[in-house]
Amino acid sequence: MKESYTQNIKGKSLGKAFGFILRRLRQDRGLSQESLGFESGYHRTYISLLERGKKSPSLQTIFTLSKALEIEPNELIRQVESQNSEFLKNMKKDSD
């Protein structure tokens, strides 16, 4: 039981980390959700869902968004991984 709870927490933090990085990259480039949607071919509501961690991106979505944001997919993943570690560290501190 505890293992699935832990996996669920990690999965949620990963989605939040992806959304956090996606929003930061979009804003750093001066793009609205609508303009990123236009550049990537996704609807702005889907971009919003990704940024809020409500949807998880597919591999295709990661590559497509990376291209629209002019960043290598591996760099996007690296930033998400780093942010996720930070989120998990903060969650652990909060639970102690």
Residue pairs with C-beta under 8 A, 6 or more apart in sequence:
9 91
10 84
10 88
12 53
13 84
13 87
13 88
13 91
14 56
14 80
14 84
15 53
15 54
15 55
15 56
16 53
16 87
17 80
17 81
17 83
17 84
17 86
17 87
18 50
18 53
18 56
18 57
18 80
19 50
19 51
19 52
19 53
20 51
20 83
21 76
21 79
21 80
21 83
22 47
22 50
22 51
22 65
23 51
25 69
25 71
25 76
25 79
26 32
26 33
26 36
26 47
26 51
26 69
29 69
29 70
31 39
31 69
32 44
33 44
33 47
33 48
33 51
34 44
36 42
36 44
36 47
36 65
36 68
36 69
37 43
37 44
37 46
37 47
39 68
40 47
40 64
40 65
40 67
40 68
41 64
42 61
42 64
42 65
46 55
49 55
50 57
50 61
50 65
57 65
62 73
62 76
62 77
63 73
65 76
66 72
66 73
66 75
66 76
69 76
